[in-house]
Amino acid sequence: QVQLVESGGGSVQAGGSLRLSCVYTYSVGCMGWFRQAPGKEREGVAAVDSTNSIIYGESVAGRFSISRDIAKNTLYLQMNSLKPEDTTMYYCAARRSLACSFYSQTFNYWGQGTQVTVSS
């Protein structure tokens, strides 16, 4: 069973940066990040599959970068040029399929989330 634990959230001013971390028990086919604000649908942020193919959501492309440290069993999300609209909960997720997508219902495992707040 995959367990995921996020950390690294916090408060930052617009234009600043944060790095989120997700420690997992073992890697599966796709590891990624989602976010969901109150009253809104879950949004795919970034994901990487076992071949290191990466996808990004359009709203974060060019600002966020996903990476992983295999030796540390850790997935990262580097967030730069943060905007107030990036404020929400961020979740680490994993699914066993061969390739990544942002169909959140297909992800098998989820972390508890970490809060990111960006002030103006």
Number of C-alpha atoms within 10 A of each C-alpha: 6 15 16 21 19 23 18 15 18 14 15 18 14 17 14 14 17 18 16 22 21 25 20 21 13 13 19 17 15 23 27 29 28 20 22 18 14 8 6 8 9 17 17 23 25 26 28 23 22 15 10 12 11 19 19 21 16 10 13 17 12 12 13 20 19 21 18 17 10 10 6 10 13 19 25 21 23 14 20 17 15 23 18 15 13 20 19 18 18 27 25 31 26 28 23 16 15 12 17 23 20 19 10 16 7 13 18 14 16 20 19 13 22 20 17 20 18 19 15 10
